[in-house]
């Protein structure tokens, strides 16, 4: 359970945002800590994939993971921009909340109520050789993001790859005023970043790493 104190804000305003997030969900961004203190881990990951830098296995995996995360964050940002975060699309790779199982959406109308209930969620790419691929428009969007970063899918052939939910539910949220500001408590699913919740509540971009170019 996470607890944050927000200064210079009103409890009523925070309550409205929290109520919206409880209904709509929280964009499942990787937080800035994923990208290192200087925010340049993804750039180093690109240098690793291009053969410009050689690192020990642990550090190599950390840098490449940051690059995968940066690509995921951009896919998520474009999905939000298109106002499509909370709906399944044909070709989406959906993940079951209870088991983590993946399947490709072929009937968005049938899957939509399950998405609304957070039983399943559209996912974004963590590129690698075993990553389940979407189809149709979703696949083209993911490929476009990869290309915009100057990347190629085969560069991630050493990585296992996976899918990550594009949004997660906000649960157990409580908002109350205090002498130092507004206290917000909430639960995050495993793998989600509390900084992403704070980002949505405060409207602060929170520095999600730089472009690789």
N, C-alpha and C positions, 0 to 999 in steps of 0.2 A: 504494500500500500504506500502511495506517495503522498507527500504533504508539501505544498508550496505556499508561500506568502507573497501576495501581490500588493505592492505599494501604490499609492496614488491612483486608486480605482474604486469604483462603487460596487458593493455587493450585488445590487439589483442588476447591474449590467453584466457582471460575471455569471449570475444565475441564468440570465437569458441565453448567453453563449453556451453554457454547460447543458442547458435543456435541449438546445439545438444539436449539440454533439451527441447527446444520449440517443437522439432520434436518428441522426444522419450518420454518425460514426466519426472516427478520427482518421484523417489521412496518415497512413503508416510510414511516414518518412523515416529514413535513417537520420539520427540526430547528428549534430556537428562533431560530437566526440568520436564518431566513426572515422572522421577524416583527419584526425591528429591535431595537435596543438596549433600548428601553423596552417591547417586546412589543406595541406598539399599531399596527403597520402595517395590520393587518386592519381595525381600527376606522376608520382613515383611508380605507382602501379602500371601506368602506361609505359613508362621507360623500361620497366621490367619486361613487359610483353613484347616490346620492340627490340629487346636484346641490348639495350643501351646500358643497363645496370644489372649487376648480378648480386644477389643477396642470399643470406642463409634462408633455409626453408621457412622458418617461422615468420621472419620479417617479410619475405617475399609474399607469402600467403596473406599477410596483413595488408600489404599495399595493394595487391590485386583485388582483395575483398573490398577495399575502399573504392576502387574503380567500378566494380560490379554495383556497389551501393549507389554511386553517383549516377550511373545509368538508370538504375531503378527509380531513384528520386525524380529524374527528368521524365520518365514514362508516367509516373504518378502525377507530376505537375501538369502534364499535357492532358491527362485524363480529366483532371479537375477543370482545366481551362475549357474543355469540350463539354463540361457539365454531364459527365458520364460515370462519375465515381460510384454512384449508388445503384447502378443498374447493370445487369449482365448483357453482354453482346454476343452475337453469333461468333463462335471461334474463341471466346474467352476460355482460359484455363481457370476453372473454379476449384477452390479448396474447401473441403468439408471441415467445419470447425471442430467436430467431435473426434474425428480420426486423422485429420490431415491429408486424407486421400484427395487425389486430383482427378478431374475429368474435364473434357472439352464440352463447352455449352453448345448444344444443337437446338435447344428450344428455350429462348430467352423468356418467353411468356410464362412457361412452366417454372423456370428457375427464379423469376423475379420475387415471388413471395418468400422464398427461402433466403434470398439475399436481404430482403427487408428485415427478416427476423435474425439476421447474422448467423444463419445456419451454414451458409456457404458464402464465399467471398471471391470476387474477381482477383486475380493475382497479376503481379508484374515479374519481370525476368531478373534472375541472378544468373548471368550467362555462364554456361559450361556444357560439357559434352553430354550430360544426362538430363539437361533441362527439358521439361515437357514444353513443346512448342505450341503456340496458339495457331489459329488459321485466320484467313480473311483479313478484314480491316485491322484487327488487333495485331496480327502478325506484321502487317505493313507498318503500323505505327511503331512497333518495337524495333523493327529493322531501320526505320528512319532515324530514330533516336541514336541507335548505334552508329549509323553513318554520319550523323551530325557531329558526333564526338570524334570522328576519324577512326573508328574502330571496325573490326571485322569479327564475326562470330567465331571463326576458327581460331582466332588468337587465344580464346579461352579454353582450348582443347585439353589443357592440363587440369582445369578446374572441374569439379564434379557438376556444379550448377544446381539450381533449384528454383522454386517459385516462392513468392512472398505475397501475402494478402495486401491489396492496395489500401484497404481500410480495416480498422478494428473497432470493436465496440468500446464505449466508455461506460464503465460500471462502478457502482459504489461511490458515486460522486457526492460530495458534501461541500457546501459553501457557507461560510459564516464570517461576519466581520470580527476584527480584532483591533487592538490598540495600534498594531504595526501595519495594518492593511487588511486585505481580504484573504482568509485562509481557504485553500481549496485542497480537498483530499480526494483521491480516486485510485482505482485499480487499473493496471495495464496488463494485457495478455503477455505471455512469454515472448520475448523478442521485440516487443514494441518499446519505443523510447518515450519516457515521461516528458522529455523536452518537446516532443511533437504535440503533446496535449497542451503544454504551456504556450507553444507557438500559436495554436489555434485560439486559445483564450485571449491572449494579449495582442494577437495580430502582428507579432514581431517575426520577421523572416528567420532569425536565429542562425544565420550564416551556414547554409548547407553546402559548403565546399565550393571550389572554383572549377571553371571549365578546364578540360584537359588541354585545350589548345592555347 
